[in-house]
């Protein structure tokens, strides 16, 4: 993801302009989407199959064990959650169990029945109507909040409303209105903007589905430093996602850049080569090319394989690769 040309044009106050793109401290812990109650693997027999499950309405995944026989990928099961028993889909079995501790697992109760699936389909139709009504009530109460999704629990008399807001919202009057309409328990849960993208989904600038929706639901904080380490232009339009925060892929690739930098001479490093002292101007970790400049203004581009480090000092091999 390197972009050396744009990186050199970063204004001094760029950090201030894009500071809002960073995750706030504790954002990764603010998610209040459903989390399954858990227990250790020692609560199950050693050979009990372990599966990864997904909840459709939150797109959250978690691990669960089932001792009642093998389950097919894509099948639906009944599992306890924080808010009550509900349906989840089997993504697939966990095969390399020897490398994982499974300190936290949900317990799958049973495969979903036809009655469960029919009820879930009926609930989806009711959720659409509940979404419309709740949004109308939000506007009526003039609340600064955005409704994201609505979910009827399958085996609990409860409706969950997920919303985003820039600050805490006093929605007590809204809840009273909703209870009077639906005659059922109501819970409003505030989630973050990254969580909203995970729930709703969509296409990113790369043309693929959102990483948080299609790749991993485990949200990690992303910092501007990650963009700097990857020599990216600090342009909010280029390094932020539709959620308005820094792209998740910056965090995914950060470890690669950290490991690669140890294999390259750093920018500003001075190296003796061809009878002159050269300064490292740019390091492109993606292409593996390093630009050097001599004191007389000459510039060359060498492959990273031409450099070696001896006794803590960087230098060029006696027979470096052909200049590019």
C-alpha positions in Angstrom: 0.0 0.0 0.0 3.0 2.3 -0.3 2.7 5.7 -1.8 6.1 7.4 -1.5 5.3 10.4 -3.8 2.2 11.5 -1.8 3.9 10.8 1.5 6.5 13.4 0.9 3.9 16.1 0.3 2.2 15.7 3.7 1.6 19.1 5.3 2.9 19.7 8.8 -0.7 20.0 10.3 -1.9 16.8 8.6 -2.2 15.0 11.9 -4.7 17.6 13.2 -6.9 17.3 10.1 -7.3 13.6 10.3 -7.2 13.0 14.0 -10.9 12.4 14.0 -10.3 9.3 11.9 -8.6 7.5 14.7 -10.4 5.2 17.1 -11.0 6.8 20.5 -9.4 5.1 23.5 -11.6 2.2 24.6 -13.6 2.1 21.3 -12.6 -1.5 20.8 -14.3 -2.3 24.1 -17.4 -0.2 23.6 -19.1 -2.7 21.3 -22.2 -3.9 22.9 -23.3 -6.4 20.2 -24.4 -9.7 21.5 -21.7 -12.0 23.0 -22.5 -15.6 23.8 -22.0 -16.8 27.4 -18.9 -18.9 27.5 -17.1 -21.7 29.4 -13.8 -23.6 29.0 -13.2 -26.6 26.9 -12.6 -28.6 30.0 -16.4 -28.5 30.5 -16.7 -30.8 27.5 -15.3 -34.2 26.5 -11.8 -34.0 24.9 -13.2 -35.1 21.5 -16.2 -32.7 21.4 -16.4 -30.9 18.0 -15.8 -27.2 18.1 -17.4 -24.9 15.5 -17.3 -21.2 14.6 -20.8 -19.7 14.5 -22.2 -16.4 13.1 -25.2 -14.4 14.3 -26.9 -13.0 11.2 -28.3 -9.7 12.7 -24.9 -8.6 14.2 -22.6 -10.6 11.9 -20.6 -11.4 15.0 -18.8 -14.8 15.2 -17.8 -16.9 18.2 -16.8 -20.5 19.0 -19.2 -23.1 20.3 -19.0 -26.8 21.1 -21.6 -29.5 20.5 -21.5 -33.1 21.7 -24.6 -34.3 19.9 -22.9 -35.4 16.6 -21.4 -33.6 13.6 -23.1 -30.4 12.2 -23.1 -29.4 8.6 -21.5 -26.1 7.5 -24.2 -23.6 6.8 -26.8 -25.2 9.1 -28.6 -23.3 11.8 -28.4 -24.2 15.5 -29.9 -22.9 18.7 -27.4 -21.3 21.1 -27.7 -19.3 24.3 -26.7 -15.6 24.1 -26.5 -12.7 26.5 -30.0 -11.6 25.5 -31.6 -15.1 25.3 -31.6 -18.2 23.2 -31.4 -17.5 19.5 -30.3 -18.9 16.1 -26.8 -18.9 14.8 -25.2 -20.4 11.6 -22.4 -22.9 11.5 -19.5 -21.4 9.5 -17.4 -24.5 9.9 -15.5 -26.8 12.3 -12.3 -25.8 14.0 -9.7 -28.4 12.8 -6.4 -27.5 14.3 -7.4 -27.8 17.9 -4.0 -28.7 19.2 -2.8 -25.1 18.6 -5.8 -23.5 20.5 -6.7 -23.4 24.1 -10.5 -22.6 23.7 -10.7 -20.8 27.0 -14.2 -19.5 26.1 -16.8 -21.5 24.3 -20.6 -21.4 23.9 -22.6 -24.5 24.2 -24.8 -25.4 21.2 -28.1 -26.7 22.5 -29.5 -28.4 19.4 -29.9 -28.1 15.6 -32.6 -25.7 14.5 -36.0 -27.3 13.7 -38.3 -26.3 10.8 -40.5 -24.5 13.3 -37.5 -22.5 14.4 -36.6 -21.5 10.8 -40.2 -20.6 10.0 -40.5 -18.4 13.1 -37.2 -16.7 12.3 -38.5 -15.9 8.8 -41.7 -14.5 10.3 -39.7 -12.4 12.7 -37.7 -10.9 9.8 -40.9 -9.5 8.4 -41.9 -8.0 11.8 -38.4 -6.5 12.1 -38.9 -4.5 9.0 -42.1 -3.0 10.4 -40.5 -2.4 13.8 -37.6 -0.6 12.1 -40.0 1.7 10.3 -42.0 2.5 13.5 -38.9 3.1 15.7 -37.4 5.5 13.1 -40.6 7.5 13.1 -40.6 7.7 16.9 -37.0 8.8 16.9 -37.9 11.6 14.6 -40.9 12.5 16.7 -38.8 12.8 19.9 -36.1 14.7 17.9 -33.3 12.4 19.1 -29.8 12.6 17.7 -29.5 8.9 17.0 -29.4 6.6 13.9 -31.2 3.3 14.0 -29.1 0.6 12.5 -31.0 -2.7 12.9 -33.8 -4.4 14.8 -33.9 -8.0 15.9 -36.6 -10.2 17.5 -35.1 -12.9 19.7 -36.4 -16.3 18.7 -37.2 -17.7 22.1 -37.4 -14.6 24.2 -40.2 -12.0 24.3 -37.8 -9.2 23.5 -36.9 -6.8 20.7 -33.4 -5.4 20.3 -32.9 -2.0 18.7 -29.3 -1.2 17.7 -28.3 2.5 17.1 -25.4 4.8 16.8 -25.0 8.3 18.3 -22.2 10.7 18.9 -23.0 10.9 22.6 -25.2 9.2 25.2 -28.9 9.5 24.4 -31.8 9.8 26.9 -34.2 7.4 25.2 -36.5 6.6 28.1 -39.5 8.3 26.5 -38.8 6.5 23.3 -38.7 3.1 25.1 -42.1 3.9 26.7 -43.6 4.6 23.2 -42.2 1.4 21.8 -43.4 -0.7 24.7 -46.9 0.7 24.3 -46.9 -0.2 20.7 -45.3 -3.7 20.7 -46.4 -4.9 24.1 -43.1 -6.7 24.6 -39.7 -6.1 26.3 -37.6 -3.5 24.5 -33.8 -3.0 24.6 -32.0 -0.2 22.9 -28.2 -0.8 22.5 -25.8 1.9 21.4 -23.0 0.6 19.1 -20.0 2.2 17.4 -19.6 3.3 13.8 -17.3 0.4 13.0 -19.9 -2.0 14.5 -22.5 -0.4 12.2 -20.4 -1.2 9.2 -20.0 -4.7 10.4 -23.7 -5.2 10.8 -24.9 -3.5 7.6 -22.1 -4.5 5.3 -21.3 -3.0 1.9 -18.4 -2.5 -0.6 -15.1 -0.9 0.3 -12.9 1.3 -1.9 -11.1 -1.9 -3.0 -14.4 -3.2 -4.5 -14.7 -6.0 -2.0 -17.0 -6.4 0.9 -16.1 -4.6 4.1 -13.4 -6.4 6.0 -15.3 -6.1 9.3 -18.3 -7.8 7.6 -16.7 -10.4 5.3 -13.2 -11.1 6.8 -13.1 -10.7 10.5 -15.6 -9.3 13.0 -12.9 -8.8 15.7 -12.5 -5.0 15.5 -9.1 -3.6 16.5 -8.1 0.1 17.0 -6.4 1.6 14.0 -4.0 4.6 14.4 -2.5 7.3 12.1 0.9 5.9 12.9 0.0 2.8 11.0 -0.6 4.9 7.9 2.7 6.7 8.4 4.6 3.5 8.8 3.2 2.3 5.5 4.2 5.5 3.7 0.6 6.3 2.8 -0.7 9.7 2.0 -2.4 11.2 5.0 -5.5 12.1 3.0 -8.7 11.3 4.7 -10.4 10.3 1.5 -7.7 7.6 0.8 -7.2 6.1 4.2 -10.7 6.1 5.7 -13.5 3.7 5.1 -17.3 4.4 4.7 -17.6 4.3 8.5 -15.5 7.4 8.7 -12.7 5.7 10.5 -9.2 4.6 9.4 -9.3 1.5 7.1 -9.2 -1.8 8.9 -6.6 -3.1 6.4 -4.1 -0.7 7.9 -4.1 -2.8 11.0 -4.0 -6.1 9.1 -0.9 -5.0 7.2 0.9 -3.2 10.0 2.7 -6.3 11.2 4.1 -7.0 7.7 5.5 -3.5 7.5 7.0 -3.7 11.0 8.7 -7.0 10.1 10.0 -5.8 6.7 11.5 -2.5 8.1 13.9 -4.5 10.1 15.3 -6.0 6.9 15.8 -2.6 5.2 18.1 0.3 6.1 16.0 3.2 7.6 15.4 6.5 5.8 18.1 9.0 6.6 20.7 6.3 7.1 24.2 7.1 5.5 25.9 4.3 3.5 29.4 4.1 1.9 29.1 2.9 -1.6 31.2 3.3 -4.8 33.6 5.6 -3.1 31.0 8.1 -1.9 28.6 8.6 1.1 25.0 8.1 0.1 21.9 8.9 2.1 18.8 6.7 2.1 15.9 8.9 0.8 13.1 6.5 0.4 12.3 2.9 1.3 9.6 1.1 -0.6 8.8 -2.0 1.4 6.3 -3.3 -1.2 8.6 -3.1 -4.3 11.8 -3.8 -2.3 13.5 -0.8 -3.8 15.6 1.8 -2.0 16.4 5.3 -3.3 19.8 6.8 -2.3 21.2 10.3 -2.9 24.8 11.4 -3.0 26.1 14.8 -1.8 26.5 16.0 -5.4 22.8 15.4 -6.1 23.1 12.1 -7.9 20.4 9.5 -7.1 20.2 5.8 -7.6 17.7 3.1 -7.0 18.9 -0.3 -5.6 17.1 -3.5 -4.8 16.9 -4.3 -1.0 18.8 -7.5 -1.6 21.9 -5.3 -2.4 22.2 -4.2 1.3 23.5 -6.1 4.3 24.0 -5.3 7.9 27.3 -6.0 9.7 28.1 -5.2 13.3 25.1 -2.9 13.5 25.9 -0.9 10.4 24.3 -1.0 7.0 26.3 -1.3 3.8 26.1 -2.4 0.2 27.4 -5.8 -0.8 30.5 -5.9 -2.9 28.6 -7.0 -5.9 25.1 -5.5 -5.6 22.3 -6.1 -7.9 22.1 -4.1 -11.1 20.8 -0.6 -10.5 17.1 -0.1 -11.5 
